[in-house]
Amino acid sequence: MKLAIRDALLINEGTQREADVLIADGRIEKIGGSISDAVDREIDAAGKWLLPGMIDDQVHFREPGMEHKGTIATESRAAVAGGITSYMEMPNCNPLTINAGALLDKHARAAEHSMANYGFYLGATNDNLEEIKSVDIHRACGIKVFMGASTGNMLVDNVETLEGIFASSPLLIATHCEDTPTITANEKAAYEKYGEEIPFSEHPHIRSVDACYASSSLAVDLAKRFGSRLHVLHITTAKELELFTAGDATTKQITAEACVHHLYFNESWYSSLGADIKCNPAIKSHADQLGIRRAVKDDVIDVIATDHAPHTADEKAGNYLRAPAGLPLVQHAMLILIDIAKSGDLSIEKVVEKCAHTPARLFDVNDRGFIREGYWADLVVVDPESDTIVDNEPVLAKCGWTPFRGVTFRSRIETTLVNGEVVYSGGQVHEGTRGRPLEYDR
């Protein structure tokens, strides 16, 4: 089947231009003005933006072991509705993805159920260094290390193990950086002050700037000592930014990621949203939020992702000590970023670079992340002049709730294509198609 997208404004590789795009056998066959080839289907994109689909390098889809929170099927449906065409999923499920067998199991599950393209991290523990050394570099997207704080029994706090990972990992090392002793001391102090009724506004002080910096600086030091390829996930503080340099991400040994909720929210939202925006690392001050936005604009931060991490509404209804950290984000991530672009803090070209181009480059993803002839047709048609009223839309994540209730975003995801197939259009997910495993040029 051949499909043509007509009269779109392509936003790709730092430029905007009007063009048609011809798709055949899942790939982009031709890009140009007024393509006249006979086609089986056309999409009229006049007045619309055509973007490469987002490659989300950090999601938690909860399968296996926590399917009451989310599954590969449900969360990938929410992802394609939000313009995310590929994702890289984290290892802290049950059982943990810490060996080759668990990695293969996740691939098998995704092949059967995922609507988006998929990749999976191999997780690090204090005692699986040999698994990391022998990982199939064509099967895993990277090595995930929870440095200092984690859920799911994946804390790596043994100094010798950390040195072994940074010295010998054959893949990019992606780190969650928070320092447990600092967090524990802060939580104890908060408990002594408030008892069981710790307010959610204390979260950024418990999971503090110092807790983040202590761990991030250790990761950067290890990477510099051992020459490791390091990617520090979900930066939340302006202070951490001094650890990173501006420039082309493809030339850096050490890169950094920001997440959409840390770009959108700041600590003033705890009074109204409470547990709904409790996440690790914490959403912090307005100054931190603005610092992260500037760092994205100035190419100090290289990638934007979601850290989509759903929990049920009942779980989130607990008090501060009981409510788990994490929130559903994939369905609204691109809408958030387009709103930020419309506010003038980022250009839409920069959004595309951080969400599609750079993740593809950093993780060596083959033939994705760009609108180029010969590449897979992972594409998103956006109407920049229509609104998305969140309360009028179904929440597709299995948890059924969103922190964005009451929000109206100033654009709309019209159509999402994965491997040339329309998987979402007109507000509806089109069942029956499945994504493909990400392939890596390594």
ABEGO torsion letter per residue (X at the ends): XBBBBBGBBBBBGGBBBBBBBBBBGGBBABBEBGBABBBABBBBABGBBBBBBBBBABBBAGOBGAAAABBAAAAAAAAAAAGBABBBBBABBOBBBABAAAAAAAAAAAAAABABBBBBBBBBBAAAAAAAAABBAAABABBBBBBGBBBGGABBABAAAAAAAAAABABBBBBBBBBAAAAAAAAAAAAAAAEAABBAAAAAAABBAAAAAAAAAAAAAAAAAAGBBBBBBGBABAAAAAABBBEBAAABABBBBBBAAAAABBAAAAAAAEAAABBOBBBBBAAAAAAAAAAAAAGABABBBAGBBBBBAAAAABBAAABBBEBBAAAAAAAAAAAAAAAGABBAAAAAAAAAAAAAAAAGBBGBGBBBBGBBBBBBBBBAABBBBAAABBBABAAGBBAABGBBBABBBABBBBGGBBABBGGBBBBGBBBBBBBBBX
